[in-house]
Amino acid sequence: MNKLTKNSPTGSGLESLVYGKITRRLIPFLILCYFFAYLDRVNVGFAKLHMQDALNFSDTVYGLGAGIFFIGYFLFELPSNLLMQRFGPRFWIARIMATWALLSAAMVFVSTPNQFYVLRFLLGVAEAGFFPGIVFYLTLWFPSWRSARTLGLFILVTPLSTIIGSPLSGLILKVFEGVDGLHNWQWLFLVEAIPSFLLAFVVLRYLDNDVKSARWLSEAEKQVVINDLAKDAANRARSGQGKVDSSLKAMLTNGYVWLLALVFFSFNIGYYGINFWLPSIIKSSGVSDDFHIGLLAALPYVFGAAFMVWNSRHSDLKQERRWHIAIPALIGCVGLTLSAWCSGSTFWMMAWICLAMSGTLALIPTYISLPGAMLSGTAAAAGIALVNSVGNLAGFFGPTVLGWLKDTTGRTDLGLYILAGFLLLCAPLILALPARLANPKTFAPEPEHHDERPGAAHPVNAATRR
């Protein structure tokens, strides 16, 4: 058994070393996995540029197919997260990745609207549980007072997937047309599915199910995390929530969990509406080259990534959550409204889309940290899944409404105004959550008091003296 030596750091110094080690081990790899998951989910937006004409799909057909992914996601996300607890994160994450890769590659064979709908639905079923599963997995390694910055690093993959994936998708469309008798949109689905399938096997060897099974941590390092997680659970009980109930019933009867789900629903209607239609919106503004569309589609996510990192770190620094969600939602609303108003100009439309994406992306990690901070055990796994699945159900309505309005009116700006309205709704909804439940300062351990007398070797934590 590894033990601390007399020269080893203690207290907050040791904690920083331990959590830094865990972050370096887990976050880059999880980012890589989610990068390809997100790419396989949204590359249909680029495939549309050519797939729609090749298969004679209307905008309504495309919007419904893009959105129906989230019906499967909604129906199977909660069961998937509960099964992750049964089979363990390592096996279940690998299973999810292999399954969605095969289904994404199968999009090559789509030729009718019904086939398009079925495969998109099954892709949602396959991917269900991946993102909330990762969020729950991280709660097994990090206490709530470190959650926003940790999730901010992980969720940084959302804009990075588009920053890298948009030019990549545009390039594949540009150079693969007609290769071996396949259309460029078919190659897009095939090429971008291969890494996910290969990574599934790496997950089985690389990830550990929890802190206790991590052979790359010493026993002393493990104990730091175990103690912090125990303090986190105890502090939740003292924060006004009463006894920490980790049952599924605790989650289903918690009104604040349903409030969080409604916030995420409103947010995602705006976010996924932009996400699936941005390449088409850029093309309609006068840009025709696939690679140039890809470069422009990546630009808003560069701004969004920077603001996301700043907002999540600032949220942890101030130990405040609600306003770090409400203000970015309002910024997203303003940006989306002005982008619709300026839809005839590529420059101004893109400028306001950049503002809209800065706001919408910035609130995600701060928001996602809330269910895991309010619940524990099975309730935490189920609560994270419930919030994410109900929220992602909005991914069905956003693209579908835009597609229907585009076919009905020939315009996309009306749909963008509607999406902006839902972003506006996020602000009052999140402010309805009591600060004592949302803000992590309620849960964080009390500051350590160091005994400066000669011979005093260890800091004394006030929380442990009670």
N, C-alpha and C positions, 0 to 999 in steps of 0.2 A: 504494500500500500504506500502510495506517495504521500509525503507529508511536507508541510511548510518547514523550511529551514529558518534559523534565527535571522537570516538576512532577507527573508521573503517579505514583500509588502503586506501590510495589514489594512483593515478598514476600507475606506473608499478607494485607496490606491490599488488594492488587490481586486476590488470589484471592477474597476476600470480595465484592468488587465484581462480579467476573466471574460467580461462582456465584449471586449475588443477581440479576443480570441474566437469567441463564438460567432461574432458578426463576420469576421474574415472567413470562417469555415463555412457558414451556412448561406449568408446573403448573396454572394456572387453566384453560387451554384443555383439557388432558387430563382434568382433573376434570369439566369440563362434558360431555365426550364419554362418560366412564365413568358419569357420573350417569344418562344415558339408557340406556346399555347395561344397567346394573344394574336400573334401573326396569323395562325390558322383560323382564328375566329373572324377576323376582320378583313382578310385578303379578298373576300368576296366583293368588297367595295371597288377594288381595282379590277377584278375579273369582270365586273359589270361593264367596264368600258368597251369590251369586245364580246363577252359572253352574251350580253343582251341582244345584240344584233344577230349574232351567229345562231341563236336559238329562238329568235323572234319573241322574246319576253317583253311584256309591257313594264312600265315603271311600277305598276301595282303588283305584278307578279314578283318583280325583284324585291320590292319593299317587304312583301309578305314572306318571301323566302329568307331574306336577311334577318327578319325579326322572329321567325318561327323557331330559330335556334333557341331563343330564350324561353319558349314554352317548355321544351324538353329540359332546359336548365332549371327552370322553376320547379317542375314536377319531381325531379330526381336529386336536387341539391341537398336537401335535408337528409333523405335516406343515405346519400353518399357520405355525408359527413359523419353520420352515426356509424356507418360501416367502417369508416376509417378508424374509429375508436376500437372497433372489434378486431380488425385485421392488422392494425398498426399503420402509421403514416408512410413508412418506407414502401411496403408492398402496395398500398392503395394508390399512392401518387404514381408509382410506376405503372400500375394497371390503367389508370386514367390516361396517362400520356400515350401508351401504346395503342389504346382503343381509339382515341381521337385522331391519332396520326393516320391510322388505316382508313377511317371514315373520311377524313379530309382528302386523302389521296383518291378515294372513290368518287369524288366530285368530277374527276376526269370523265366519267361515263354518263354524266347527266345529259339528257336530251329533251326532256319534257318538264313542264312546270311541276307535276306531281313528284317526279323523281327528285327535283330540286328541293321541294318542300320536305320530303321524307328524309333525305340525307342531311339537310340542315337541322331538322328536328333531332335526328339520331346523334349528330355532332354535339348538340346541346346536352343530350342525355349522357354522352360519353364524358364531356368535359365537366359536367355538374360535380361540384364538390372540390374542384381543384383549388380555386382561389380561396374560398372560405376555409378549406382544409389547410392551406398554407398559413393563413392568418391564425387559425387555431393552433397549428403546429408551433408557430412562433411564441404563442402564449405559454407554451411548455418550457420555453428557454429564457424569456424576458419578462420581468414584472411590469405592471401597468405604467409606472412612472418613467420607464424607458421605451414605451411602446410606440409613441408617435414618430420619434426619430428612426426607430428600427423599421417600422412599416413604411416610413417615408423613403428609406433606402430601397426597400423591396418594391414598392409600388412605383418607384422611379422607372421600372421596366415598362410601364404603360406608355409614357411618352417615348422612351427609348425604342420600343418596338415599332413605333410609327416613324421616328426620326431615321432609323436604319432601314426599317421594313418598307417604307413608302418608296424611296429611291430604288431599293432592291426589287420591289414588285414592278415598278415602272420599267426597270432595266430588263427583267425577265420578259415582260410583254413586248418589249422592243426588239429583242434579239432572238427569241425562241419561236416566232411565228413560222409554222410549217415544218419544223424540225421533226423528222421521223413521222410525218403525216399527222401530227397533233397541232391543234391551235395553241396560240400563246397563252390563253387563259387556262387551258388544260395543263400546260407545263407549270404554270404558276401554282396550282394546287398540288401537283406532284412534287416539285422541287422543295416547296416549303413544308411538306409533311415529313420528309425523310429525317431531318434532325430530331424531331420529336420522338420518332420511333426508336432511334438509336440511343437517345438520352434516357429512355425508360429503363434500359438495362444498366446504365450508369447509376441511376437512382438506387437500385437494389444493392449496390456495393458501397455507395458513398454516404447515404443518409443514415442517421441513427434515429430510433423511435422517440427517445427522450434523453434527458440529461444523464440519468443513471446508466444508460447503455453506451454512453460516449467514451470509447477507450482513449480518445485523444485529449481528455480532460483528466487531471489528477483528482484524487479523492477530495483534497482540500478545495480545489476549484469547483467540483460538483457541489460541495456543501455550501459554497457561497450562493449559488443559484437556488438550491433547495431551500435555504434559509430565507432568501428574498421572496420566493414564491409563497412560502408559508406566511411570511409577514403580510404579503399582498392579500391573501385570503382572509387573514385576521383583520386587516384594516378595512376591507370591504364590509365586514360584519359591524365594525364600529362606526361606519360612515353614515349610518341611518337606514341601511337596508335590512337590518336585523340579522338573523341567522343566515349564513351563507348556504343556500339550498342549491345543490348541484343537479337536481332532477330535471327531467324533461318537462314536467308539469310546471316547475318554477319559471321556465322560459315562456311557455305558452300562456301563462296567466300574468305575465309581466307587461303591463300596459306601455311602459317606456320602450320595450323591445319593439312593439308594434309601431310606436311613434318613430323610432329610428328606421324601421322598414319603410314607412311612408316618406320620410325625408329622402331616403336613397332612391325610392321609386320616382319622386319628382326630379331628383338630380339626373337620373339615368335616362329619362325621356329626352332631356336636352342633350346629354353627352353622347348617347349612341345615335341620336338623330344626326348630329354633326359627323360622327365617326364614319358611319356607313355611306353618307352622301357627299362627303367633302371632295373626293376625286371628281364626281359628276358636277358638283357646284363649280369647281375650278374650271372644268372643261367648258361648261356653259358660259363662263365669263370671257371665253375667247382663247384659251390655251389648248392646243391640239396635240402636242408631242407628249407621249406617255411618260418619258423620263422626266420632262419638265413638270408635268403634273405631279409626279412622285416627289420631286424636290420641293415644290410649293406646298404639298400636303404635309411634308415633314416640318415645315417652318413653325406653325403654331405650337407644335409639341416641344420645340426647343425652348420657347418662352415658358410653356407650361411646366417643363421639367425644372427649370431654374426657380420658378415661383413655388413649386411643390416642395422642393428641398428647403427653401427659406421658411415657408409657412409652417412646416412640420417641426423644424428646429425651434422656431420662435414660439410655437405652441408649447413645446416642452420647457423652454426657458421661462415662459410666463406661467406655466402650469395652468393653462386655460384652453378650453376646447370649443365652446359654443361660438364665440365671435370669430374664431379662426376657421369656422365653417360658414357662418352667416355672411361675413363680408366677401369672401371669395365667390359665394353663390351670387351675390348682388353684382359683383364685377362681371361674372359670366353672363348674367342676364343683360347687362348694358352692352357688352361686346357683341352678343348674338343679335340683339335688336338692331344695332347700328350696322352690322354686317348684312342683314337682310335689307336695310334701307339703302345700302350702297352696293347691292348685288350686281349692278351693271358695270362696275369698275373693278378690275382684278386687283389693283393696288390697294384701294380702300377696303374692299371686301376682305382681302387677306389681312390687312392691318387690324381690323376689328375682330376677325376670327382669332387672331393671335391673342388679343385681349380676352376674348371669350374663353379660349382654351387655358389661358393662364389662371383664370378664376376657377373653372370647373375642375381642372386637375389638382389645383393647390389644396382643395378641401378633402380629397380622398383619404390620404393617410391619417389625418387627424380624425376624420369621421370613423374610419374603419377600426380605430383603436377603442371606440366606446363600448361595443358589446362585450368584448373580452375583459374590459375593466369593470363591467357591471355584474358579470356572471362568472361562474366557475364550473369546472368539471363538465358533465354531460350537458348541462344548461348552457355553458359557454360554447361548446361545439355546435349545439343545435341553434343557439341564438345567433351566432355568426352566420350559420347557413341560412337561417330563416330571413334575416335582414338582407343578406346578399341575394337570395333567390327572389324574394318579393321585389327588391330593388331592381334586379336584372329583368324581371318580367316587363319592366318599362322598356327594355330593349326591343320588345316586340312592337310596342305601340309607336315609338319614335320613328323608326324607319318605315313602318307600314303607313302611318299618317302622312309622312312626306311623300311616299310613293303615290298614294291615292290622290293627294292634292296636286301633285305634278301632272298626273294623267287627267284630272278633272279641270284644272285651271291653266295648265301649261306653265305654272310658276312655282318656284321653291321658296320665295320670300314669305309667303303666307304661313307656310309650315314652320319657318324659322321663328316667326313671331310667337307662334304657339309654344314652341320649345323654350323660348326665352321666358314665357310666362310661368312655366313649370320650375325653371331655375329660380325665379323670383319667389316662388312659394316655399323654397327650402329654408329661407332665412327665418320667417316667423315660426316655422315648425320646429327648427332646431333650438330656437330660443325658448320654446315651451318646455324643454327638458331642464329640470332643476340643475343649477350650477353644482350643487353638492354631489350629484351623481356623475356629472360630466367631467368636472375638473379633477385631474389626478392628484392635486395637492391634498385632497381628502384622503387619498390612499397611500401616498408616499410615506416612507418611514421617517421618523423624526430625526433631526440632525444629530450626528454623533457628538458626544462631549468628551474631550480628551483630558485625562488626568495628567497634569503637568508635573506632579510630584516625582522626585527621583525614585526610580525603580518601578514606576507604573508602566507596564509594557503594552497593554491592550486598551483600545478605546472602548468606552462604555456607551452602549446605545440605550437611550431613554426608554425606547419601546420594550426592551428586554427586561427592564427593571420592574415593570408593572406586575 
